[in-house]
Amino acid sequence: MKKLLTAAIAVFILYSCSDDLTEGNNSDSSQQKELLSPEQINKYVDQQLQETGDVDWTNAPAQILWSAAVNGDMMLNIGYGTDDDYFAETKSNEINDLKNQILEIVADKESLTEKEVLIDDHDFFYQLEVSVTRIETIQALQNLQGIRYIDPIGYSYEMAGEQKSNSGCNQSPDNINTADYTNISPGARMPWNFNIHNIDDAWNYSTGSGVTLAVIDTGLTPNNYLMNAGFNDGASTGRNVQRYGNFIDSSWWWSNNVDGPNDRCGHGSQMASVAAAPRNNDKLPVGVAYNSNLVVYRSTEDVVLNDYHERKGVSEALRTLGNRSDVKIISMSIGYVWSIGNIKDAVRYANSRGKLIFAAGGTSTSFTNWYGVIFPASMSETVAVTGIKDNGYNRCDVCHSGSKIDFTVTMQRANNSNRTVPVLGFNTGQQKYVGGSSVATATTAGIAALVWSKNPSWTKTQVLNKLKQSAHFYPNRNSSYGYGNIDALQAVQ
C-alpha cells in the first residue's frame, strides 16, 4: 500500500476543536446551523483520530455530520437493524417498517417525497442511501432507535483542497538487484524475503493447489502474459485466474459506467503477483502460492478508499466473494483512516461466511505513519498485517504498527528503503519492487493459501490458529507487531 494517506498528509497536524464543533447534537443556536467547510470538519476528524483512532460519525455533533454530508454530495448511508441482524435476502416486516420510518423522517424533514430523497435501497444489507440538505434531518435520525450507523459516504478528508489521489499507483518497471532474488527451478526467481519466512521449504509440503485466493484492489493488468493466459505456465498448472471489475470511474455518484477489470494503477497487479505469480522458466519473480487459483477484483482506483464508488465497489466485491464457496481467502491492501459503514457490513458478512480476510495495517509517508492501524485492518473480523525491515522488528519506513497488528512480513532492506520485494511488472517480461504493508498483506495471504491447501478440510479459524502458532512471538503478542513473522514451513507441517 505505497503512500497510503499521502493525499491526507495534513492528518499529522493535530488541531484543537473549538467549542462550536463539540456542542450537543440538538442545539438550535444559529451558530450550530452554519455549514462548516471541509477544513473545519477535518479539525474534528483530527481530534477523533488522535483520541480514539476512528471517527464516530453517527454520534458526532449534528453540525459536523450535516456539514460532512452536504460537502459530500449531500449523501448519507444509513445502516439500520441490529449488530446481529443487518442483512437478509428478504427483509422482515419489522425491518421494512424501520426502513419506511427512516424514509418518512427524511422526506418530512427535507419537504420532499420518499422517492425524491432515496438514492439507494440495498437489496441485501440493511442500508439506505438518502439525500439530505437540512440539519433537522440529521438531528431526527440521530434520535431514532434502530440506527446502526449514519455515514456521510460521499465525504473524504481530501475534500479540504487536496488533489484526487493516485496513491500506490506505479506501472514503471525496476531494475532488480541480483542480491534480491534466488534462482530456482525451472528458471524462476524467488524474492529474497521468502527465505526469511521459510516459504521455499514450505513448498516441499504445499504450493497452494486447490485453494482460491481473492484480491480486492485496482484490478489486474491485461498486459502481462503470466497473469493472464500464461497463469498456468511451468510448474504452475491446473489452476485458473478470474478478473472482475465493479469500480465506476466517475466523480458523479449517479454514474453507473463500470469500466471493467483492467488495472489502470498497477497496485492490484503487484498484489496478485506476490500472492500467486506462476513458477516457470522466464527468470521472473514467483508468487507465494504459485499453484493457487486467483480471483482479482477491480473495485478501487487506488489504495485510498476516499471515493464513493470505491467504497461501494469494495463492499459489493466482499459480498460477492462471501457468497462464493470456492473462495477461501480475501486479501485487501487498501484502506482508509476511518471506518466506512457499507464496507464494515460487507467485511462482517464475508467473515461470517468463513472467509479469512487479510488487510493492510497502513502505509504512508513517514510524516503520517504516526497513525495506528487503518480501516478495515482495524476490524476484529480481519487479520491485520504490516511490514518490517530485515534487521529485526523495526517497521518499514512507511509502515504503520500498533496493538491491532496480527502479523508481520520482512519486506525492506534496512540499508536501502528502495529495495523491497520483487514482483512481476505491469507488462510482460518486466519486474518491479513493491513495499509497505501492502506487499506484507498479500504475502501473508499466500502463506495462508499454502496452509489451507495442505489442510483442505480446515475452517478459517483452524488456519488462522496455525498461522499464529507458527509465528515468532506465539503464544504471546507483541504490542506493536502482533504474533510477528510467520514461519511458513512450520505452518504447513
Secondary structure, 3 states (H helix, E strand, C coil): CCCCCHHHHHHHCCCCCCHHHCCCCCCCCCHHHCCCCHHHHHHHHHHHHHHHCCCCCCCCCHHHHHHHHHHCCCEEEEEECECCECECCCCCHHHHHHHHHHHHHHHHHHCCCHHHHEEEECCCECEEEEECCCHHHHHHHHCCCCEEEEECCCCCHHHCCCCCCCCCCCCCCCCCCHHHEEEECCCEEEEHHHHHCCHHHHCCCCCCCCCEEEEEEECECCCCHHHCHHHHCCCCCCCCEEEEECCECCCCCCCCCECCCECCCCHHHHHHHHHHCCCCCCCCECCCCCCCEEEEEECCCCCECCCHHHHHHHHHHHHHHHCCCCEEEEEECCEECCCCHHHHHHHHHHHHCCCEEEEECCECCCCCCCCCCCECCCCCCCEEEEEEECCCCCECCCECCCCCCCEEEEEEECCECCCCEEEECCCCCCEEEECHHHHHHHHHHHHHHHHHHHCCCCCHHHHHHHHHHCECCCCCCECCCECCEECHHHHHC
